[in-house]
């Protein structure tokens, strides 16, 4: 392999391991929050897509996270802008929306939380139901490349635990959180989370994985 190819392969491995680590951290935090506060469907997390609710979700998870920085409703924990891994403009960067409560973990992972409303009744397709909140992570905070599907990924927080976006057969939901090689949606790449955790690679960066995954 050429030197650039080796570097890219190493970087990919680092991001894969970082995503696995973030998934573990938030999964454990969810279990502890559930033990302390009861079932997630009974949490008081406000109305869908409102900052007040995002702050409540943040406060539920915060005691179980080792944080280096707490931005909450303020800017500073995410990059100014992102792209999709297929090269398009990313439309949902946390810094540009007023519905996310944000922070940075001690391991350098940025996270943003948004509420889906008390009662956990929101669904996204047939693959995701009982959604309480949404979680986004940037595996190296404001550091490059700031690309969905490379260092930026999405999860749903359901009443049963943390679920990676992009399970087989999912259409990407209303925001187009797809994982398509030449995808044109403004959320493309956010839905690569499940592929990475299941397959331990980012092969979708190099070729169309739809025949294997969709």
N, C-alpha and C positions, 0 to 999 in steps of 0.2 A: 504494500500500500504506500502511496505517496505521503509525504509529511502532512500536507493539508488534510488528507483523508484520515490520517491517524489522529490528528488534533480534533477533527469533527467527531470522530468516533469516541474519543475520550470525553469530549464535552457532552455528548449525548449520554454516555454512561453516568456522568456526574448528575445530569438533570433527571435521569430515570431514578437514580438513588435518592435524589432530593425530593422527588414527588412521592416516592414510597414513604419517606420519612415524614413528610407533611401529612399524608393520609393517616399514618399511624398516630401522630400527635393529636390530630383533631378527632380521630375515632376514640382515642382514650379520653380526651376531654369531654366528648359527648357522653360517654358512659358515666364519668364522674359527675357531670352536670345532672344527668338523669337520676343518679343515686341521691344527689343532694336536693334536687328540685322536683322530683317526681316525673312521670311520663311527659314527653315533649309536647304532646297534644294539649296539655293543660298549662303550658308555660304562657305567661303574659308577654307576648312579643308584638303587640300592636297590630296595625293595619299593614297590608301588603305594600311594599316599596316605599315606606315612609321612614324618615331618619329616626324618629322617636323609637320605632320598633327595632331598627338596626342597632341603636344604642342599647336596647334591652337585650338583644341577642348577644351583643358584645359583652355586656355585664354578666351574662350567664356563663359564657365560656372563659372570660378573663381569669378567674381564680385558678384555672387548671392549665394555663398557658404560661410558659416562661417568655416574657416579653422584653425586648430591648428598647422598644419605642411604642408609644401609644398616640396615634394621630386622631383616632376616633373620627369626628366629622371634618377634621381639618386636612389639608393637603400635606404631602411630604413623605408618605410611606409607599407611594407608587410613582412610576415614571410618568412624565407628562403625556405621553402618547404610546400607542402600541400598533403593531401591524398583525395581520393574520399570517400564518406560516406560508400561505400561498402568495403573499405579497401585497394583499389589499390593505386598505385602511381599516383598522379595528374600531368598531363603533361603540364599545362599552367599557372603555378604560375607567377604572374606579375613581381616579382623580377628577374626572369630568362629570361625575354624577353625584347628586346630593342625597342618595339613598343608601350609601355604604358607610359603615363604621370600620375604621382601618387601624392596623397596627403592624409591627414587625417583631417576629419571634427572635429569641436570642441566637438562633442558628442562621439568621439572615433572611428568612422567608417572610415576605410581606403577605398579609391576609386582609381580605375585605369581606364583611358580612352584611347581608341584606335580608330583611324579614319577608316571609311569604304569608304572614298573618297568623294570629292566634287561632288555634284549632287544627293547624296543619292539614288544611283541606285542599290545598292547591295541588294540581297534577300537571304533568307535562308528557303528553302522549300516554300510551298504555304501559310504558316501561317505568314511569316514575309517578308515584302517588303519595298522598299524605306528606307533602313537602312543607316543612316548617320555615326553612330559611335557605339562603344560597351562600356558598363560600367560594371565593376566588383566591388563588395564591400566585404570587410571583416568586419563583424559587431563589432568585438572587436580588430581591428588592428592586431598586432602581437601576441595577446593572443591566447592560446589554445582554441579549439582543432585543428584549421586550417584544417577543412574538408569542401570540397564542399558539399553543401546541408545541412550543419549544421551552420557554421558561414560565409561561402563564397558562393556568389550567382552572377548570371549574368543577365544583361538586354541588350536590343537593344535600341538605340536612333534612332528613325525613324523620318521622316519629320512630323509625326502627334503626336509625343510624346514618352515618355519612355514606353517600352513594356517589361514585365517580360519574361525571357526565360522559355520555357517549356509548352506552351499552349497545350491544348488537341490535340492529333494527330501529334504533331511535332516529327520528328525523331532524333533530337539532332544536326542536321547540320553536317558540315564537321569535326568538332572537337569532335563529340560525346558528346554533352552537354545534356546528358540524365538524367533521374531520375528513375533508375531501381534498384530494391532491391538488386540484385546480379550482377549489371552491370559491365562489364569488360572494358568499354571505359575509356581512360585517362581523359575524361572530365565529367565523371558521377557525378551527384550531382549539377552541375552548372545549369542544367535545371529543378531544383526543385522549382525555384522561383515562377512560376505561381501557382503551387499547394499550396505553403505556403500562398500566398496572397489571394487565392480564398477560401481555406479551413481552414485557421487559425490554422494549425497544421503541424506536421512533421511525420505523420503516416507512410510514406514511409521508415522511419528508422526501422520500426518493421515488416512490411509485404509488399507484392507485391501489388502495387496500379494500375497495368496496366489495370485490368478489369474495374476500375472506371474512369480511366483518358485517356488511350490511345484510 
